[in-house]
Amino acid sequence: MQAYGVRETHADLARDILGGVEVLEMDPVVLERALEPFPNPVRALDAIHLSSAFHLRELGEAVAIATYDTRMRINAQEMGFELSTLE
């Protein structure tokens, strides 16, 4: 891409994105919530992601969900999460 005069490389963009990612310890509260029902059926990893977001929100953190997955988006909306747009 740099041959076309683009200033940022994919590696630069990836570093920017990953710089905003935090790794959470698997808290028993999160795992317990993942086992509870959701508004609609979810896959196991989606349940863990939504439960983590739910836990962070309960701790007072601002949480927005970004996803291309329809099931994840619908569940996040029904759980009251803000949806972040993906470009």
Secondary structure, DSSP 8 states (H G I E B T S, - for coil): -GGGT-SS-HHHHHHHHHTT-------HHHHHHHHS--SS---HHHHHHHHHHHHHHHTT---EE--S-HHHHHHHHHTT-EE----
